[in-house]
């Protein structure tokens, strides 16, 4: 590897297992199989056992074994289960940090991070801290810490690239845990996304049939016959960063939960709407920190030779809970959510030893109120309730979507438009925002410098969304998603029963193929004032299948009436895309056969959201000037053509479309 990275992993735990300590509500609710008297639990301090090939941290509640000097988590003993991790796997394939990287212009390399030396940093009854280091042309250091009274452990990593090192690209990094398949068969990602999952064996030949891509498999002879005929695909369980706070698995005998909790998004790439993997068949639990999923190569950070860089990923929390026999094991999920909220409220943690992780008193805050100014809606400013407001590295409006090298800090404005961004790392930022119900991106022009202990009052922030003239018509809701449009039922041959009658019906496999069935010859025609976008606007403009591995581009029509036309004026077509994958949008007006379109985006997008069951990817807004001479009095048609057709997954999803008339006097 021609680049150099340094990794530091720190693992901690808090006292959350007794009635008089933090977490007592969870203990009461679950009737935990642990002594609920504080004194006995706190009598055993943290112990460190150093062996030839392993290091074991043990506090009487959780025992964590790590390879020496590799720093791979080989075993987790909890609540009578000798090892929560898959004992059938090689020890290097149980619990580990990994990354996918490449030399600039080179071939990608998957690398499980393993240390080559080991040392003890702290050893006492309250805390044990150990370090695993690997140094070659790429330097890595891993630290683990266990505290007294732990019901889990924390982990974080520090990656570093020095100025004198060669350049590289970092495509993905994460921490992975692979659980025992004979124990953990029930997965929970959200209140409405949890179920019994297939076994990993069900994805193999004879039990599963691969579909259009390797991740999607049709279960034809699963071990649990109730799952016969369903599709399994890890992308069906992806989540937006803002919602990806806790997920994991439940064992029913004994009732034990294994949960991954991410208390902050500051270290994740792409901001609050970036989608990432969570848990999936394995049973596997991931904490994704950086990936190109639902974004493409534009999300992959590139570090040039001579470019210094350092970033802290985490800490994240691995939490274990248990219930008494006879109690509902699904309450373990409710307990995990409570624990997640405790962790979120505790951020930033006070216990990480690294100076690269600033504590609360070393951070700053920014406060203000965001308002909307759009004279075609109101002469007065409108409160931007629910606006997403964040600090991210300086860049253009909307650049936070693709930002992956540094940190971001986001919040949501309240019903009065007030926002407070807390615990911001020192550094230089722009203030960014987007507002549900309005198009475009806001960026505050001034660079905001955060220093330790600062509290910046920004006052009223005024966002003027793109607008030239009055709205003549609109399609959809400007919310950066295509969820409001028509999502068809899946082919009964390719169904995931979890998503039947589900709010996330777009997560079913193969929906792109339904377009050809609905429109076998002609394409979609939408009539303003007659059609209903919830029923008549397909959620994605995809290609039409015309044969085996043969596809055809599609042209959608928007028909509308104009009672009067200002032939001297300029009309404005606003097209907000929720996603694009190797697609091109061509706009023509009243002449579908013109050699040159009025507007084209050229080839755009690598989101792959159509194949990966996302309802959005990277947001893009296009503003098209239409001379009044292109329109006629009476019926007009705007043609939206997507000509690229080499794959069934090429196309885009619309967020919102609006036609504005020429500007009117103030």
Secondary structure, DSSP 8 states (H G I E B T S, - for coil): --S-----------B-SSTTSTTHHHHHHHT-SS---HHHHHHS--EEEE-SSEEEEE-SSEEEEEETTT--EEEEEETTBS-SB-TTS-GGGSEEEEEEEE-TTS--EEEE---SEEEEEEESSSEEEEEEEE-SSS-EEEEEEEETTBSEEEEEEEEEE-TTS--EEEEEEEEEEEB-TTTEEEEEEETTEEEE---GGGGSTTTEEE-SSTT-EEESS-SSGGGTTBEE-GGGG-EEGGG-SEEEEEEETTEEEEEEE----TTSTT-TT-EE--EETTTEEEEEEE--TTT-GGGSEEE-TT--EEEEEEEEEEEEEE--TTS-TTHHHHHHHHHHHHHHHT-S-S----TTS--GGG-EEEEEEEEE--TTT-SS-EE-TT-EEEEESS-STTGGGG--SS--EEEE--TTSEEEEEEE-SEEEEEEEE-TTS-S-EE-SS-EEE-TT-EEEEEEEEE--S-SS-EEEEEE-SSS--TTSB-----TTSB-GGGTT-TTGGGSTTHHHHHHHH-SSS--EEETTT--HHHHSBSSEE-EEEETTEEE-EEEEEEEEES---TTSEEEEEEEEEEEEEE--EEEES-TT-SS-SEE--SEEE--TTTTT-S--S-EEEEEEEEGGG--SEEEEEEEEE---SSTT-EEEEEEEEEE-S----
